[in-house]
Amino acid sequence: MRPLIAVMLLALAGCGAYPHYSDPRLATKINDQYALRDACLAKNAEANLNSGSSASEIARIISQSCQSETNSLIAVSNPYNDPRISAAIERDTEFRATGYVLRARNLGTPN
């Protein structure tokens, strides 16, 4: 019984705290697409800094202006076209856009 427990513990020890991707190239492509999308969001947030609209309204506009980057991210991340994954990435895009707008406003205000 003890040898069985030892073997099971050794097998579980191989499972680290950090996930190992089965396809590192795909993971790199996904990370690159996230970076491109986020760069677009940040750039557009700064461009709309002087807008009098609410942060959520500006975030929607920014999300739409970065739709091609978001679509590329969805295409790489969701090869089986699962609508739940696409919707989650769209929500994440708008959430991150709101964050960039708020951050740009904070940086743009005098201390």
KOLDREN-507291 format. One record per residue: residue number from 1; y, x negated, z negated of N, C-alpha, C in turn. Coordinates in nm, 4 decimals. Layout:
BEGIN
<pator num="NUM" n_py="Y" n_px="X" n_pz="Z" ca_py="Y" ca_px="X" ca_pz="Z" c_py="Y" c_px="X" c_pz="Z"/>
...
END
This chain:
BEGIN
<pator num="1" n_py="-0.1193" n_px="-0.0823" n_pz="0.0000" ca_py="0.0000" ca_px="0.0000" ca_pz="0.0000" c_py="0.1256" c_px="-0.0866" c_pz="0.0000"/>
<pator num="2" n_py="0.1278" n_px="-0.1909" n_pz="-0.0817" ca_py="0.2450" ca_px="-0.2777" ca_pz="-0.0871" c_py="0.2724" c_px="-0.3485" c_pz="0.0454"/>
<pator num="3" n_py="0.1692" n_px="-0.3979" n_pz="0.1148" ca_py="0.1971" ca_px="-0.4600" ca_pz="0.2454" c_py="0.2603" c_px="-0.3609" c_pz="0.3433"/>
<pator num="4" n_py="0.2181" n_px="-0.2348" n_pz="0.3385" ca_py="0.2757" ca_px="-0.1339" ca_pz="0.4266" c_py="0.4234" c_px="-0.1136" c_pz="0.3951"/>
<pator num="5" n_py="0.4564" n_px="-0.1078" n_pz="0.2674" ca_py="0.5965" ca_px="-0.0914" ca_pz="0.2262" c_py="0.6779" c_px="-0.2127" c_pz="0.2701"/>
<pator num="6" n_py="0.6223" n_px="-0.3311" n_pz="0.2565" ca_py="0.6925" ca_px="-0.4520" ca_pz="0.2973" c_py="0.7189" c_px="-0.4522" c_pz="0.4476"/>
<pator num="7" n_py="0.6215" n_px="-0.4111" n_pz="0.5246" ca_py="0.6383" ca_px="-0.4054" ca_pz="0.6704" c_py="0.7451" c_px="-0.3028" c_pz="0.7071"/>
<pator num="8" n_py="0.7457" n_px="-0.1883" n_pz="0.6414" ca_py="0.8451" ca_px="-0.0851" ca_pz="0.6696" c_py="0.9856" c_px="-0.1334" c_pz="0.6334"/>
<pator num="9" n_py="0.9983" n_px="-0.2027" n_pz="0.5223" ca_py="1.1294" ca_px="-0.2546" ca_pz="0.4829" c_py="1.1783" c_px="-0.3598" c_pz="0.5809"/>
<pator num="10" n_py="1.0901" n_px="-0.4453" n_pz="0.6277" ca_py="1.1287" ca_px="-0.5451" ca_pz="0.7274" c_py="1.1700" c_px="-0.4791" c_pz="0.8582"/>
<pator num="11" n_py="1.1018" n_px="-0.3736" n_pz="0.8952" ca_py="1.1380" ca_px="-0.3017" ca_pz="1.0175" c_py="1.2762" c_px="-0.2392" c_pz="1.0043"/>
<pator num="12" n_py="1.3058" n_px="-0.1827" n_pz="0.8879" ca_py="1.4372" ca_px="-0.1233" ca_pz="0.8655" c_py="1.5464" c_px="-0.2287" c_pz="0.8552"/>
<pator num="13" n_py="1.5128" n_px="-0.3472" n_pz="0.8093" ca_py="1.6121" ca_px="-0.4538" ca_pz="0.7973" c_py="1.6659" c_px="-0.4936" c_pz="0.9338"/>
<pator num="14" n_py="1.5883" n_px="-0.4711" n_pz="1.0379" ca_py="1.6337" ca_px="-0.5024" ca_pz="1.1732" c_py="1.7448" c_px="-0.4101" c_pz="1.2208"/>
<pator num="15" n_py="1.7598" n_px="-0.2967" n_pz="1.1571" ca_py="1.8652" ca_px="-0.2027" ca_pz="1.1923" c_py="1.9906" c_px="-0.2430" c_pz="1.1161"/>
<pator num="16" n_py="2.0839" n_px="-0.3049" n_pz="1.1834" ca_py="2.2042" ca_px="-0.3540" ca_pz="1.1167" c_py="2.3062" c_px="-0.2439" c_pz="1.0946"/>
<pator num="17" n_py="2.4130" n_px="-0.2802" n_pz="1.0287" ca_py="2.5212" ca_px="-0.1865" ca_pz="1.0021" c_py="2.6038" c_px="-0.1597" c_pz="1.1266"/>
<pator num="18" n_py="2.5998" n_px="-0.2505" n_pz="1.2229" ca_py="2.6771" ca_px="-0.2367" ca_pz="1.3445" c_py="2.5845" c_px="-0.1956" c_pz="1.4580"/>
<pator num="19" n_py="2.6260" n_px="-0.0957" n_pz="1.5360" ca_py="2.5381" ca_px="-0.0495" ca_pz="1.6431" c_py="2.5267" c_px="-0.1546" c_pz="1.7532"/>
<pator num="20" n_py="2.4122" n_px="-0.1606" n_pz="1.8121" ca_py="2.3891" ca_px="-0.2481" ca_pz="1.9269" c_py="2.3775" c_px="-0.1571" c_pz="2.0479"/>
<pator num="21" n_py="2.4636" n_px="-0.1778" n_pz="2.1442" ca_py="2.4619" ca_px="-0.0939" ca_pz="2.2617" c_py="2.3480" c_px="-0.1347" c_pz="2.3531"/>
<pator num="22" n_py="2.2827" n_px="-0.0367" n_pz="2.4109" ca_py="2.1712" ca_px="-0.0664" ca_pz="2.5002" c_py="2.2226" c_px="-0.1242" c_pz="2.6312"/>
<pator num="23" n_py="2.3485" n_px="-0.0990" n_pz="2.6642" ca_py="2.4068" ca_px="-0.1516" ca_pz="2.7872" c_py="2.5441" c_px="-0.2119" c_pz="2.7555"/>
<pator num="24" n_py="2.5492" n_px="-0.3412" n_pz="2.7232" ca_py="2.6770" ca_px="-0.4029" ca_pz="2.6858" c_py="2.7819" c_px="-0.3961" c_pz="2.7970"/>
<pator num="25" n_py="2.7389" n_px="-0.4013" n_pz="2.9231" ca_py="2.8366" ca_px="-0.3919" ca_pz="3.0333" c_py="2.9035" c_px="-0.2558" c_pz="3.0353"/>
<pator num="26" n_py="2.8252" n_px="-0.1516" n_pz="3.0113" ca_py="2.8823" ca_px="-0.0169" ca_pz="3.0067" c_py="2.9785" c_px="-0.0046" c_pz="2.8890"/>
<pator num="27" n_py="2.9412" n_px="-0.0595" n_pz="2.7759" ca_py="3.0294" ca_px="-0.0556" ca_pz="2.6585" c_py="3.1613" c_px="-0.1262" c_pz="2.6885"/>
<pator num="28" n_py="3.1561" n_px="-0.2371" n_pz="2.7601" ca_py="3.2778" ca_px="-0.3098" ca_pz="2.7984" c_py="3.3630" c_px="-0.2251" c_pz="2.8920"/>
<pator num="29" n_py="3.2994" n_px="-0.1588" n_pz="2.9888" ca_py="3.3737" ca_px="-0.0722" ca_pz="3.0815" c_py="3.4416" c_px="0.0422" c_pz="3.0066"/>
<pator num="30" n_py="3.3697" n_px="0.1007" n_pz="2.9119" ca_py="3.4277" ca_px="0.2105" ca_pz="2.8334" c_py="3.5461" c_px="0.1599" c_pz="2.7519"/>
<pator num="31" n_py="3.5312" n_px="0.0459" n_pz="2.6868" ca_py="3.6409" ca_px="-0.0111" ca_pz="2.6081" c_py="3.7606" c_px="-0.0434" c_pz="2.6969"/>
<pator num="32" n_py="3.7357" n_px="-0.0949" n_pz="2.8170" ca_py="3.8445" ca_px="-0.1246" ca_pz="2.9099" c_py="3.9178" c_px="0.0027" c_pz="2.9512"/>
<pator num="33" n_py="3.8435" n_px="0.1100" n_pz="2.9754" ca_py="3.9059" ca_px="0.2366" ca_pz="3.0135" c_py="3.9873" c_px="0.2959" c_pz="2.8985"/>
<pator num="34" n_py="3.9358" n_px="0.2828" n_pz="2.7756" ca_py="4.0143" ca_px="0.3258" ca_pz="2.6592" c_py="4.1458" c_px="0.2482" c_pz="2.6527"/>
<pator num="35" n_py="4.1394" n_px="0.1178" n_pz="2.6752" ca_py="4.2597" ca_px="0.0339" ca_pz="2.6691" c_py="4.3601" c_px="0.0751" c_pz="2.7766"/>
<pator num="36" n_py="4.3127" n_px="0.1028" n_pz="2.8977" ca_py="4.4032" ca_px="0.1466" ca_pz="3.0048" c_py="4.4676" c_px="0.2809" c_pz="2.9716"/>
<pator num="37" n_py="4.3874" n_px="0.3730" n_pz="2.9201" ca_py="4.4415" ca_px="0.5033" ca_pz="2.8827" c_py="4.5451" c_px="0.4902" c_pz="2.7717"/>
<pator num="38" n_py="4.5123" n_px="0.4114" n_pz="2.6697" ca_py="4.6046" ca_px="0.3939" ca_pz="2.5575" c_py="4.7325" c_px="0.3226" c_pz="2.5997"/>
<pator num="39" n_py="4.7227" n_px="0.2275" n_pz="2.6913" ca_py="4.8427" ca_px="0.1591" ca_pz="2.7413" c_py="4.9329" c_px="0.2575" c_pz="2.8148"/>
<pator num="40" n_py="4.8733" n_px="0.3458" n_pz="2.8922" ca_py="4.9513" ca_px="0.4482" ca_pz="2.9619" c_py="5.0202" c_px="0.5408" c_pz="2.8613"/>
<pator num="41" n_py="4.9470" n_px="0.5834" n_pz="2.7602" ca_py="5.0048" ca_px="0.6715" ca_pz="2.6587" c_py="5.1215" c_px="0.6037" c_pz="2.5867"/>
<pator num="42" n_py="5.1025" n_px="0.4787" n_pz="2.5490" ca_py="5.2078" ca_px="0.4058" ca_pz="2.4768" c_py="5.3322" c_px="0.3889" c_pz="2.5635"/>
<pator num="43" n_py="5.3115" n_px="0.3528" n_pz="2.6891" ca_py="5.4246" ca_px="0.3328" ca_pz="2.7814" c_py="5.5031" c_px="0.4619" c_pz="2.7991"/>
<pator num="44" n_py="5.4322" n_px="0.5726" n_pz="2.8183" ca_py="5.4989" ca_px="0.7004" ca_pz="2.8386" c_py="5.5627" c_px="0.7535" c_pz="2.7107"/>
<pator num="45" n_py="5.5076" n_px="0.7202" n_pz="2.5962" ca_py="5.5690" ca_px="0.7616" ca_pz="2.4693" c_py="5.7048" c_px="0.6948" c_pz="2.4527"/>
<pator num="46" n_py="5.7113" n_px="0.5666" n_pz="2.4854" ca_py="5.8390" ca_px="0.4949" ca_pz="2.4758" c_py="5.9399" c_px="0.5490" c_pz="2.5756"/>
<pator num="47" n_py="5.8934" n_px="0.5877" n_pz="2.6935" ca_py="5.9835" ca_px="0.6403" ca_pz="2.7963" c_py="6.0419" c_px="0.7756" c_pz="2.7554"/>
<pator num="48" n_py="5.9710" n_px="0.8506" n_pz="2.6730" ca_py="6.0170" ca_px="0.9825" ca_pz="2.6291" c_py="6.0757" c_px="0.9803" c_pz="2.4893"/>
<pator num="49" n_py="6.1141" n_px="0.8638" n_pz="2.4419" ca_py="6.1630" ca_px="0.8479" ca_pz="2.3054" c_py="6.2866" c_px="0.9329" c_pz="2.2769"/>
<pator num="50" n_py="6.3754" n_px="0.9481" n_pz="2.3739" ca_py="6.5013" ca_px="1.0201" ca_pz="2.3510" c_py="6.4911" c_px="1.1691" c_pz="2.3775"/>
<pator num="51" n_py="6.3725" n_px="1.2178" n_pz="2.4043" ca_py="6.3550" ca_px="1.3601" ca_pz="2.4291" c_py="6.3731" c_px="1.4385" c_pz="2.2988"/>
<pator num="52" n_py="6.4345" n_px="1.5544" n_pz="2.3087" ca_py="6.4557" ca_px="1.6376" ca_pz="2.1916" c_py="6.3379" c_px="1.7286" c_pz="2.1604"/>
<pator num="53" n_py="6.2341" n_px="1.7215" n_pz="2.2408" ca_py="6.1168" ca_px="1.8075" ca_pz="2.2215" c_py="6.0355" c_px="1.7623" c_pz="2.1011"/>
<pator num="54" n_py="5.9463" n_px="1.8499" n_pz="2.0578" ca_py="5.8595" ca_px="1.8156" ca_pz="1.9451" c_py="5.7573" c_px="1.7114" c_pz="1.9891"/>
<pator num="55" n_py="5.7006" n_px="1.6437" n_pz="1.8918" ca_py="5.6016" ca_px="1.5393" ca_pz="1.9214" c_py="5.4814" c_px="1.5971" c_pz="1.9946"/>
<pator num="56" n_py="5.4378" n_px="1.7171" n_pz="1.9578" ca_py="5.3211" ca_px="1.7763" ca_pz="2.0243" c_py="5.3521" c_px="1.8148" c_pz="2.1683"/>
<pator num="57" n_py="5.4742" n_px="1.8610" n_pz="2.1958" ca_py="5.5123" ca_px="1.8935" ca_pz="2.3335" c_py="5.5170" c_px="1.7675" c_pz="2.4197"/>
<pator num="58" n_py="5.5760" n_px="1.6623" n_pz="2.3646" ca_py="5.5825" ca_px="1.5361" ca_pz="2.4384" c_py="5.4417" c_px="1.4806" c_pz="2.4591"/>
<pator num="59" n_py="5.3568" n_px="1.4945" n_pz="2.3589" ca_py="5.2187" ca_px="1.4456" ca_pz="2.3705" c_py="5.1455" c_px="1.5158" c_pz="2.4842"/>
<pator num="60" n_py="5.1683" n_px="1.6467" n_pz="2.4997" ca_py="5.1051" ca_px="1.7197" ca_pz="2.6095" c_py="5.1525" c_px="1.6664" c_pz="2.7449"/>
<pator num="61" n_py="5.2821" n_px="1.6406" n_pz="2.7555" ca_py="5.3389" ca_px="1.5877" ca_pz="2.8799" c_py="5.2821" c_px="1.4491" c_pz="2.9086"/>
<pator num="62" n_py="5.2775" n_px="1.3662" n_pz="2.8054" ca_py="5.2246" ca_px="1.2299" ca_pz="2.8204" c_py="5.0768" c_px="1.2346" c_pz="2.8586"/>
<pator num="63" n_py="5.0014" n_px="1.3223" n_pz="2.7955" ca_py="4.8593" ca_px="1.3354" ca_pz="2.8271" c_py="4.8400" c_px="1.3724" c_pz="2.9735"/>
<pator num="64" n_py="4.9234" n_px="1.4622" n_pz="3.0232" ca_py="4.9138" ca_px="1.5019" ca_pz="3.1637" c_py="4.9520" c_px="1.3878" c_pz="3.2569"/>
<pator num="65" n_py="5.0528" n_px="1.3095" n_pz="3.2183" ca_py="5.0938" ca_px="1.1987" ca_pz="3.3047" c_py="4.9911" c_px="1.0858" c_pz="3.3063"/>
<pator num="66" n_py="4.9036" n_px="1.0811" n_pz="3.2075" ca_py="4.7969" ca_px="0.9797" ca_pz="3.2014" c_py="4.6609" c_px="1.0405" c_pz="3.2344"/>
<pator num="67" n_py="4.6615" n_px="1.1530" n_pz="3.3056" ca_py="4.5364" ca_px="1.2228" ca_pz="3.3345" c_py="4.4414" c_px="1.1388" c_pz="3.4195"/>
<pator num="68" n_py="4.4932" n_px="1.0586" n_pz="3.5114" ca_py="4.4023" ca_px="0.9776" ca_pz="3.5940" c_py="4.3285" c_px="0.8739" c_pz="3.5093"/>
<pator num="69" n_py="4.3966" n_px="0.8154" n_pz="3.4104" ca_py="4.3315" ca_px="0.7209" ca_pz="3.3203" c_py="4.2284" c_px="0.7916" c_pz="3.2328"/>
<pator num="70" n_py="4.2633" n_px="0.9124" n_pz="3.1871" ca_py="4.1700" ca_px="0.9906" ca_pz="3.1061" c_py="4.0477" c_px="1.0301" c_pz="3.1895"/>
<pator num="71" n_py="4.0704" n_px="1.0696" n_pz="3.3146" ca_py="3.9587" ca_px="1.1052" ca_pz="3.4024" c_py="3.8663" c_px="0.9858" c_pz="3.4257"/>
<pator num="72" n_py="3.9233" n_px="0.8682" n_pz="3.4419" ca_py="3.8409" ca_px="0.7473" ca_pz="3.4588" c_py="3.7587" c_px="0.7195" c_pz="3.3337"/>
<pator num="73" n_py="3.8196" n_px="0.7389" n_pz="3.2180" ca_py="3.7485" ca_px="0.7209" ca_pz="3.0915" c_py="3.6332" c_px="0.8203" c_pz="3.0795"/>
<pator num="74" n_py="3.6595" n_px="0.9446" n_pz="3.1150" ca_py="3.5549" ca_px="1.0468" ca_pz="3.1104" c_py="3.4422" c_px="1.0129" c_pz="3.2066"/>
<pator num="75" n_py="3.4765" n_px="0.9676" n_pz="3.3256" ca_py="3.3741" ca_px="0.9353" ca_pz="3.4253" c_py="3.2810" c_px="0.8249" c_pz="3.3773"/>
<pator num="76" n_py="3.3369" n_px="0.7243" n_pz="3.3104" ca_py="3.2558" ca_px="0.6122" ca_pz="3.2627" c_py="3.1778" c_px="0.6515" c_pz="3.1368"/>
<pator num="77" n_py="3.2416" n_px="0.7268" n_pz="3.0478" ca_py="3.1815" ca_px="0.7603" ca_pz="2.9182" c_py="3.0822" c_px="0.8757" c_pz="2.9254"/>
<pator num="78" n_py="3.0936" n_px="0.9574" n_pz="3.0274" ca_py="3.0178" ca_px="1.0816" ca_pz="3.0327" c_py="2.9467" c_px="1.0953" c_pz="3.1677"/>
<pator num="79" n_py="2.8495" n_px="1.0090" n_pz="3.1948" ca_py="2.7853" ca_px="1.0118" ca_pz="3.3264" c_py="2.7062" c_px="1.1394" c_pz="3.3553"/>
<pator num="80" n_py="2.6701" n_px="1.2162" n_pz="3.2516" ca_py="2.5930" ca_px="1.3389" ca_pz="3.2721" c_py="2.6807" c_px="1.4639" c_pz="3.2705"/>
<pator num="81" n_py="2.8112" n_px="1.4449" n_pz="3.2702" ca_py="2.9092" ca_px="1.5537" ca_pz="3.2769" c_py="2.8900" c_px="1.6598" c_pz="3.1685"/>
<pator num="82" n_py="2.8683" n_px="1.6150" n_pz="3.0469" ca_py="2.8570" ca_px="1.7067" ca_pz="2.9336" c_py="2.9971" c_px="1.7587" c_pz="2.9019"/>
<pator num="83" n_py="3.0204" n_px="1.8889" n_pz="2.9118" ca_py="3.1553" ca_px="1.9424" ca_pz="2.8885" c_py="3.2071" c_px="1.9174" c_pz="2.7469"/>
<pator num="84" n_py="3.1162" n_px="1.9050" n_pz="2.6500" ca_py="3.1602" ca_px="1.8781" ca_pz="2.5122" c_py="3.2203" c_px="1.7391" c_pz="2.5008"/>
<pator num="85" n_py="3.1611" n_px="1.6426" n_pz="2.5706" ca_py="3.2140" ca_px="1.5061" ca_pz="2.5672" c_py="3.3484" c_px="1.5007" c_pz="2.6382"/>
<pator num="86" n_py="3.3581" n_px="1.5657" n_pz="2.7532" ca_py="3.4852" ca_px="1.5684" ca_pz="2.8258" c_py="3.5951" c_px="1.6315" c_pz="2.7411"/>
<pator num="87" n_py="3.5632" n_px="1.7433" n_pz="2.6760" ca_py="3.6617" ca_px="1.8109" ca_pz="2.5910" c_py="3.7020" c_px="1.7229" c_pz="2.4727"/>
<pator num="88" n_py="3.6065" n_px="1.6516" n_pz="2.4153" ca_py="3.6374" ca_px="1.5633" ca_pz="2.3021" c_py="3.7301" c_px="1.4498" c_pz="2.3452"/>
<pator num="89" n_py="3.7078" n_px="1.3951" n_pz="2.4628" ca_py="3.7951" ca_px="1.2873" ca_pz="2.5113" c_py="3.9339" c_px="1.3417" c_pz="2.5415"/>
<pator num="90" n_py="3.9427" n_px="1.4623" n_pz="2.5966" ca_py="4.0735" ca_px="1.5247" ca_pz="2.6219" c_py="4.1492" c_px="1.5468" c_pz="2.4905"/>
<pator num="91" n_py="4.0782" n_px="1.5971" n_pz="2.3881" ca_py="4.1418" ca_px="1.6176" ca_pz="2.2562" c_py="4.1872" c_px="1.4843" c_pz="2.1977"/>
<pator num="92" n_py="4.1025" n_px="1.3824" n_pz="2.2113" ca_py="4.1371" ca_px="1.2496" ca_pz="2.1606" c_py="4.2603" c_px="1.1951" c_pz="2.2317"/>
<pator num="93" n_py="4.2703" n_px="1.2203" n_pz="2.3609" ca_py="4.3866" ca_px="1.1733" ca_pz="2.4376" c_py="4.5140" c_px="1.2362" c_pz="2.3848"/>
<pator num="94" n_py="4.5119" n_px="1.3659" n_pz="2.3622" ca_py="4.6320" ca_px="1.4324" ca_pz="2.3118" c_py="4.6634" c_px="1.3889" c_pz="2.1684"/>
<pator num="95" n_py="4.5605" n_px="1.3722" n_pz="2.0861" ca_py="4.5800" ca_px="1.3253" ca_pz="1.9490" c_py="4.6437" c_px="1.1860" c_pz="1.9489"/>
<pator num="96" n_py="4.5903" n_px="1.0964" n_pz="2.0313" ca_py="4.6452" ca_px="0.9604" ca_pz="2.0369" c_py="4.7855" c_px="0.9602" c_pz="2.0963"/>
<pator num="97" n_py="4.8114" n_px="1.0485" n_pz="2.1924" ca_py="4.9456" ca_px="1.0591" ca_pz="2.2495" c_py="5.0459" c_px="1.0997" c_pz="2.1425"/>
<pator num="98" n_py="5.0078" n_px="1.1942" n_pz="2.0578" ca_py="5.0950" ca_px="1.2354" ca_pz="1.9480" c_py="5.1228" c_px="1.1173" c_pz="1.8554"/>
<pator num="99" n_py="5.0214" n_px="1.0393" n_pz="1.8268" ca_py="5.0394" ca_px="0.9210" ca_pz="1.7425" c_py="5.1354" c_px="0.8205" c_pz="1.8036"/>
<pator num="100" n_py="5.1234" n_px="0.7989" n_pz="1.9334" ca_py="5.2148" ca_px="0.7053" ca_pz="2.0003" c_py="5.3578" c_px="0.7572" c_pz="2.0001"/>
<pator num="101" n_py="5.3757" n_px="0.8876" n_pz="2.0156" ca_py="5.5102" ca_px="0.9457" ca_pz="2.0109" c_py="5.5698" c_px="0.9265" c_pz="1.8717"/>
<pator num="102" n_py="5.4931" n_px="0.9590" n_pz="1.7691" ca_py="5.5438" ca_px="0.9440" ca_pz="1.6323" c_py="5.5735" c_px="0.7977" c_pz="1.5996"/>
<pator num="103" n_py="5.4875" n_px="0.7092" n_pz="1.6439" ca_py="5.5093" ca_px="0.5655" ca_pz="1.6197" c_py="5.6347" c_px="0.5178" c_pz="1.6929"/>
<pator num="104" n_py="5.6517" n_px="0.5615" n_pz="1.8172" ca_py="5.7706" ca_px="0.5210" ca_pz="1.8947" c_py="5.8979" c_px="0.5738" c_pz="1.8291"/>
<pator num="105" n_py="5.8929" n_px="0.6950" n_pz="1.7763" ca_py="6.0106" ca_px="0.7510" ca_pz="1.7078" c_py="6.0414" c_px="0.6727" c_pz="1.5806"/>
<pator num="106" n_py="5.9393" n_px="0.6351" n_pz="1.5053" ca_py="5.9610" ca_px="0.5566" ca_pz="1.3833" c_py="6.0209" c_px="0.4214" c_pz="1.4156"/>
<pator num="107" n_py="5.9725" n_px="0.3572" n_pz="1.5193" ca_py="6.0245" ca_px="0.2261" ca_pz="1.5564" c_py="6.1649" c_px="0.2360" c_pz="1.6158"/>
<pator num="108" n_py="6.1978" n_px="0.3519" n_pz="1.6734" ca_py="6.3270" ca_px="0.3680" ca_pz="1.7363" c_py="6.4388" c_px="0.4081" c_pz="1.6417"/>
<pator num="109" n_py="6.4055" n_px="0.4448" n_pz="1.5176" ca_py="6.5077" ca_px="0.4857" ca_pz="1.4228" c_py="6.5618" c_px="0.3648" c_pz="1.3477"/>
<pator num="110" n_py="6.6936" n_px="0.3608" n_pz="1.3260" ca_py="6.7509" ca_px="0.2481" ca_pz="1.2515" c_py="6.7107" c_px="0.2537" c_pz="1.1040"/>
<pator num="111" n_py="6.6976" n_px="0.1369" n_pz="1.0433" ca_py="6.6601" ca_px="0.1293" ca_pz="0.9017" c_py="6.7784" c_px="0.1385" c_pz="0.8116"/>
END
